[in-house]
Amino acid sequence: MPLFEKTRIEVYLPDLPSAPYQDLLSALEIEFTYTFGGCSLLRGLSGNYQSQLGLPIEDRVNLLYTDAPFTFDDGFARLSAYTDALRQTAFEALDEEAILVAAYKVFHSG
């Protein structure tokens, strides 16, 4: 069977036990499940980033991802608006200086 294209959307969130972090993660899991039919979560990944002050910061992150049922190029305008909204929602819910939301092409087997 041939491969077919979808668009993967990933949200990297700090892995913290406080309520705002857990509530946002739960809300995004529900959002991805109802909007795209499901999602996957990788917990407790090791991460590093450079802070606004230029200091290296070690961070534990959770990676939540889903595959949208449209191609990257055909859905680019919608995708861009959606990922911007996800990132803005995360900034409003959390006290963070950096939140990563990524989107890219993936190919599924038949």
PyMOL commands that place a pseudoatom at each C-alpha (Angstrom):
pseudoatom trace, name=CA, resn=MET, resi=1, chain=A, elem=C, hetatm=0, pos=[0.000, 0.000, 0.000]
pseudoatom trace, name=CA, resn=PRO, resi=2, chain=A, elem=C, hetatm=0, pos=[1.257, 3.509, -0.748]
pseudoatom trace, name=CA, resn=LEU, resi=3, chain=A, elem=C, hetatm=0, pos=[2.169, 6.042, 1.898]
pseudoatom trace, name=CA, resn=PHE, resi=4, chain=A, elem=C, hetatm=0, pos=[-0.213, 8.914, 2.495]
pseudoatom trace, name=CA, resn=GLU, resi=5, chain=A, elem=C, hetatm=0, pos=[0.554, 12.333, 3.928]
pseudoatom trace, name=CA, resn=LYS, resi=6, chain=A, elem=C, hetatm=0, pos=[-0.790, 13.818, 7.144]
pseudoatom trace, name=CA, resn=THR, resi=7, chain=A, elem=C, hetatm=0, pos=[0.341, 16.728, 9.286]
pseudoatom trace, name=CA, resn=ARG, resi=8, chain=A, elem=C, hetatm=0, pos=[1.822, 16.083, 12.722]
pseudoatom trace, name=CA, resn=ILE, resi=9, chain=A, elem=C, hetatm=0, pos=[1.241, 18.696, 15.418]
pseudoatom trace, name=CA, resn=GLU, resi=10, chain=A, elem=C, hetatm=0, pos=[3.429, 18.559, 18.522]
pseudoatom trace, name=CA, resn=VAL, resi=11, chain=A, elem=C, hetatm=0, pos=[3.238, 20.532, 21.758]
pseudoatom trace, name=CA, resn=TYR, resi=12, chain=A, elem=C, hetatm=0, pos=[6.165, 20.448, 24.182]
pseudoatom trace, name=CA, resn=LEU, resi=13, chain=A, elem=C, hetatm=0, pos=[5.138, 21.363, 27.723]
pseudoatom trace, name=CA, resn=PRO, resi=14, chain=A, elem=C, hetatm=0, pos=[7.189, 21.450, 30.929]
pseudoatom trace, name=CA, resn=ASP, resi=15, chain=A, elem=C, hetatm=0, pos=[6.631, 18.321, 33.025]
pseudoatom trace, name=CA, resn=LEU, resi=16, chain=A, elem=C, hetatm=0, pos=[5.563, 19.910, 36.300]
pseudoatom trace, name=CA, resn=PRO, resi=17, chain=A, elem=C, hetatm=0, pos=[3.119, 18.506, 38.858]
pseudoatom trace, name=CA, resn=SER, resi=18, chain=A, elem=C, hetatm=0, pos=[1.285, 21.793, 39.523]
pseudoatom trace, name=CA, resn=ALA, resi=19, chain=A, elem=C, hetatm=0, pos=[-2.369, 22.139, 38.571]
pseudoatom trace, name=CA, resn=PRO, resi=20, chain=A, elem=C, hetatm=0, pos=[-2.031, 24.646, 35.682]
pseudoatom trace, name=CA, resn=TYR, resi=21, chain=A, elem=C, hetatm=0, pos=[0.415, 22.355, 33.849]
pseudoatom trace, name=CA, resn=GLN, resi=22, chain=A, elem=C, hetatm=0, pos=[-1.645, 19.226, 34.390]
pseudoatom trace, name=CA, resn=ASP, resi=23, chain=A, elem=C, hetatm=0, pos=[-4.899, 21.023, 33.525]
pseudoatom trace, name=CA, resn=LEU, resi=24, chain=A, elem=C, hetatm=0, pos=[-3.483, 22.351, 30.247]
pseudoatom trace, name=CA, resn=LEU, resi=25, chain=A, elem=C, hetatm=0, pos=[-2.114, 18.933, 29.324]
pseudoatom trace, name=CA, resn=SER, resi=26, chain=A, elem=C, hetatm=0, pos=[-5.523, 17.348, 29.980]
pseudoatom trace, name=CA, resn=ALA, resi=27, chain=A, elem=C, hetatm=0, pos=[-7.307, 20.060, 27.993]
pseudoatom trace, name=CA, resn=LEU, resi=28, chain=A, elem=C, hetatm=0, pos=[-4.980, 19.581, 25.024]
pseudoatom trace, name=CA, resn=GLU, resi=29, chain=A, elem=C, hetatm=0, pos=[-5.422, 15.800, 25.144]
pseudoatom trace, name=CA, resn=ILE, resi=30, chain=A, elem=C, hetatm=0, pos=[-9.194, 16.311, 24.969]
pseudoatom trace, name=CA, resn=GLU, resi=31, chain=A, elem=C, hetatm=0, pos=[-8.814, 18.900, 22.182]
pseudoatom trace, name=CA, resn=PHE, resi=32, chain=A, elem=C, hetatm=0, pos=[-6.635, 16.620, 20.059]
pseudoatom trace, name=CA, resn=THR, resi=33, chain=A, elem=C, hetatm=0, pos=[-8.825, 13.582, 20.679]
pseudoatom trace, name=CA, resn=TYR, resi=34, chain=A, elem=C, hetatm=0, pos=[-12.061, 15.308, 19.670]
pseudoatom trace, name=CA, resn=THR, resi=35, chain=A, elem=C, hetatm=0, pos=[-10.581, 17.389, 16.840]
pseudoatom trace, name=CA, resn=PHE, resi=36, chain=A, elem=C, hetatm=0, pos=[-8.299, 14.806, 15.219]
pseudoatom trace, name=CA, resn=GLY, resi=37, chain=A, elem=C, hetatm=0, pos=[-9.496, 11.466, 16.579]
pseudoatom trace, name=CA, resn=GLY, resi=38, chain=A, elem=C, hetatm=0, pos=[-6.677, 10.846, 19.057]
pseudoatom trace, name=CA, resn=CYS, resi=39, chain=A, elem=C, hetatm=0, pos=[-3.250, 11.779, 20.325]
pseudoatom trace, name=CA, resn=SER, resi=40, chain=A, elem=C, hetatm=0, pos=[-0.175, 10.343, 21.987]
pseudoatom trace, name=CA, resn=LEU, resi=41, chain=A, elem=C, hetatm=0, pos=[1.752, 11.548, 25.018]
pseudoatom trace, name=CA, resn=LEU, resi=42, chain=A, elem=C, hetatm=0, pos=[5.405, 10.972, 25.851]
pseudoatom trace, name=CA, resn=ARG, resi=43, chain=A, elem=C, hetatm=0, pos=[6.060, 11.935, 29.480]
pseudoatom trace, name=CA, resn=GLY, resi=44, chain=A, elem=C, hetatm=0, pos=[9.236, 12.966, 31.242]
pseudoatom trace, name=CA, resn=LEU, resi=45, chain=A, elem=C, hetatm=0, pos=[11.540, 13.648, 28.321]
pseudoatom trace, name=CA, resn=SER, resi=46, chain=A, elem=C, hetatm=0, pos=[14.851, 15.356, 29.031]
pseudoatom trace, name=CA, resn=GLY, resi=47, chain=A, elem=C, hetatm=0, pos=[15.139, 18.768, 27.450]
pseudoatom trace, name=CA, resn=ASN, resi=48, chain=A, elem=C, hetatm=0, pos=[17.449, 21.757, 27.414]
pseudoatom trace, name=CA, resn=TYR, resi=49, chain=A, elem=C, hetatm=0, pos=[17.014, 25.311, 26.222]
pseudoatom trace, name=CA, resn=GLN, resi=50, chain=A, elem=C, hetatm=0, pos=[18.733, 28.651, 26.516]
pseudoatom trace, name=CA, resn=SER, resi=51, chain=A, elem=C, hetatm=0, pos=[16.858, 31.114, 28.728]
pseudoatom trace, name=CA, resn=GLN, resi=52, chain=A, elem=C, hetatm=0, pos=[16.235, 34.742, 27.793]
pseudoatom trace, name=CA, resn=LEU, resi=53, chain=A, elem=C, hetatm=0, pos=[19.186, 35.591, 30.060]
pseudoatom trace, name=CA, resn=GLY, resi=54, chain=A, elem=C, hetatm=0, pos=[21.415, 33.292, 28.006]
pseudoatom trace, name=CA, resn=LEU, resi=55, chain=A, elem=C, hetatm=0, pos=[21.671, 30.591, 30.661]
pseudoatom trace, name=CA, resn=PRO, resi=56, chain=A, elem=C, hetatm=0, pos=[21.281, 26.915, 29.781]
pseudoatom trace, name=CA, resn=ILE, resi=57, chain=A, elem=C, hetatm=0, pos=[18.245, 25.403, 31.484]
pseudoatom trace, name=CA, resn=GLU, resi=58, chain=A, elem=C, hetatm=0, pos=[17.611, 21.690, 31.961]
pseudoatom trace, name=CA, resn=ASP, resi=59, chain=A, elem=C, hetatm=0, pos=[13.963, 20.869, 31.699]
pseudoatom trace, name=CA, resn=ARG, resi=60, chain=A, elem=C, hetatm=0, pos=[11.707, 17.838, 31.874]
pseudoatom trace, name=CA, resn=VAL, resi=61, chain=A, elem=C, hetatm=0, pos=[9.060, 18.029, 29.169]
pseudoatom trace, name=CA, resn=ASN, resi=62, chain=A, elem=C, hetatm=0, pos=[5.991, 16.183, 28.022]
pseudoatom trace, name=CA, resn=LEU, resi=63, chain=A, elem=C, hetatm=0, pos=[5.425, 15.799, 24.296]
pseudoatom trace, name=CA, resn=LEU, resi=64, chain=A, elem=C, hetatm=0, pos=[1.814, 15.626, 23.159]
pseudoatom trace, name=CA, resn=TYR, resi=65, chain=A, elem=C, hetatm=0, pos=[1.228, 14.980, 19.469]
pseudoatom trace, name=CA, resn=THR, resi=66, chain=A, elem=C, hetatm=0, pos=[-1.481, 14.219, 16.976]
pseudoatom trace, name=CA, resn=ASP, resi=67, chain=A, elem=C, hetatm=0, pos=[-1.783, 13.692, 13.235]
pseudoatom trace, name=CA, resn=ALA, resi=68, chain=A, elem=C, hetatm=0, pos=[-4.235, 15.940, 11.425]
pseudoatom trace, name=CA, resn=PRO, resi=69, chain=A, elem=C, hetatm=0, pos=[-6.127, 14.445, 8.468]
pseudoatom trace, name=CA, resn=PHE, resi=70, chain=A, elem=C, hetatm=0, pos=[-4.954, 17.004, 5.913]
pseudoatom trace, name=CA, resn=THR, resi=71, chain=A, elem=C, hetatm=0, pos=[-1.730, 17.588, 4.052]
pseudoatom trace, name=CA, resn=PHE, resi=72, chain=A, elem=C, hetatm=0, pos=[0.746, 20.138, 5.311]
pseudoatom trace, name=CA, resn=ASP, resi=73, chain=A, elem=C, hetatm=0, pos=[0.680, 22.286, 2.171]
pseudoatom trace, name=CA, resn=ASP, resi=74, chain=A, elem=C, hetatm=0, pos=[-3.083, 22.198, 1.567]
pseudoatom trace, name=CA, resn=GLY, resi=75, chain=A, elem=C, hetatm=0, pos=[-3.884, 22.995, 5.192]
pseudoatom trace, name=CA, resn=PHE, resi=76, chain=A, elem=C, hetatm=0, pos=[-1.061, 25.471, 5.817]
pseudoatom trace, name=CA, resn=ALA, resi=77, chain=A, elem=C, hetatm=0, pos=[-3.174, 28.570, 6.554]
pseudoatom trace, name=CA, resn=ARG, resi=78, chain=A, elem=C, hetatm=0, pos=[-5.466, 26.652, 8.931]
pseudoatom trace, name=CA, resn=LEU, resi=79, chain=A, elem=C, hetatm=0, pos=[-2.487, 24.897, 10.467]
pseudoatom trace, name=CA, resn=SER, resi=80, chain=A, elem=C, hetatm=0, pos=[-0.621, 28.139, 11.075]
pseudoatom trace, name=CA, resn=ALA, resi=81, chain=A, elem=C, hetatm=0, pos=[-3.614, 29.753, 12.790]
pseudoatom trace, name=CA, resn=TYR, resi=82, chain=A, elem=C, hetatm=0, pos=[-4.271, 26.614, 14.850]
pseudoatom trace, name=CA, resn=THR, resi=83, chain=A, elem=C, hetatm=0, pos=[-0.685, 26.234, 16.079]
pseudoatom trace, name=CA, resn=ASP, resi=84, chain=A, elem=C, hetatm=0, pos=[-0.529, 29.958, 16.916]
pseudoatom trace, name=CA, resn=ALA, resi=85, chain=A, elem=C, hetatm=0, pos=[-3.704, 29.547, 18.978]
pseudoatom trace, name=CA, resn=LEU, resi=86, chain=A, elem=C, hetatm=0, pos=[-2.262, 26.498, 20.778]
pseudoatom trace, name=CA, resn=ARG, resi=87, chain=A, elem=C, hetatm=0, pos=[0.898, 28.395, 21.650]
pseudoatom trace, name=CA, resn=GLN, resi=88, chain=A, elem=C, hetatm=0, pos=[-1.042, 31.458, 22.844]
pseudoatom trace, name=CA, resn=THR, resi=89, chain=A, elem=C, hetatm=0, pos=[-3.297, 29.259, 24.983]
pseudoatom trace, name=CA, resn=ALA, resi=90, chain=A, elem=C, hetatm=0, pos=[-0.245, 27.676, 26.600]
pseudoatom trace, name=CA, resn=PHE, resi=91, chain=A, elem=C, hetatm=0, pos=[1.324, 31.071, 27.343]
pseudoatom trace, name=CA, resn=GLU, resi=92, chain=A, elem=C, hetatm=0, pos=[-1.922, 32.297, 28.912]
pseudoatom trace, name=CA, resn=ALA, resi=93, chain=A, elem=C, hetatm=0, pos=[-2.242, 29.181, 31.081]
pseudoatom trace, name=CA, resn=LEU, resi=94, chain=A, elem=C, hetatm=0, pos=[1.389, 28.850, 32.198]
pseudoatom trace, name=CA, resn=ASP, resi=95, chain=A, elem=C, hetatm=0, pos=[4.161, 31.021, 33.553]
pseudoatom trace, name=CA, resn=GLU, resi=96, chain=A, elem=C, hetatm=0, pos=[6.773, 30.114, 30.923]
pseudoatom trace, name=CA, resn=GLU, resi=97, chain=A, elem=C, hetatm=0, pos=[9.176, 32.060, 28.746]
pseudoatom trace, name=CA, resn=ALA, resi=98, chain=A, elem=C, hetatm=0, pos=[9.213, 29.407, 26.002]
pseudoatom trace, name=CA, resn=ILE, resi=99, chain=A, elem=C, hetatm=0, pos=[6.612, 26.987, 24.638]
pseudoatom trace, name=CA, resn=LEU, resi=100, chain=A, elem=C, hetatm=0, pos=[7.308, 24.954, 21.512]
pseudoatom trace, name=CA, resn=VAL, resi=101, chain=A, elem=C, hetatm=0, pos=[4.540, 23.999, 19.111]
pseudoatom trace, name=CA, resn=ALA, resi=102, chain=A, elem=C, hetatm=0, pos=[5.743, 22.266, 15.952]
pseudoatom trace, name=CA, resn=ALA, resi=103, chain=A, elem=C, hetatm=0, pos=[4.063, 21.011, 12.786]
pseudoatom trace, name=CA, resn=TYR, resi=104, chain=A, elem=C, hetatm=0, pos=[5.485, 18.979, 9.926]
pseudoatom trace, name=CA, resn=LYS, resi=105, chain=A, elem=C, hetatm=0, pos=[4.669, 16.415, 7.245]
pseudoatom trace, name=CA, resn=VAL, resi=106, chain=A, elem=C, hetatm=0, pos=[4.440, 12.741, 8.204]
pseudoatom trace, name=CA, resn=PHE, resi=107, chain=A, elem=C, hetatm=0, pos=[3.618, 9.784, 6.015]
pseudoatom trace, name=CA, resn=HIS, resi=108, chain=A, elem=C, hetatm=0, pos=[1.490, 6.857, 7.130]
pseudoatom trace, name=CA, resn=SER, resi=109, chain=A, elem=C, hetatm=0, pos=[1.473, 3.420, 5.609]
pseudoatom trace, name=CA, resn=GLY, resi=110, chain=A, elem=C, hetatm=0, pos=[-1.773, 2.378, 3.913]
for i in range(1, 110): cmd.bond("trace and resi %d" % i, "trace and resi %d" % (i + 1))
show_as sticks, trace
zoom trace
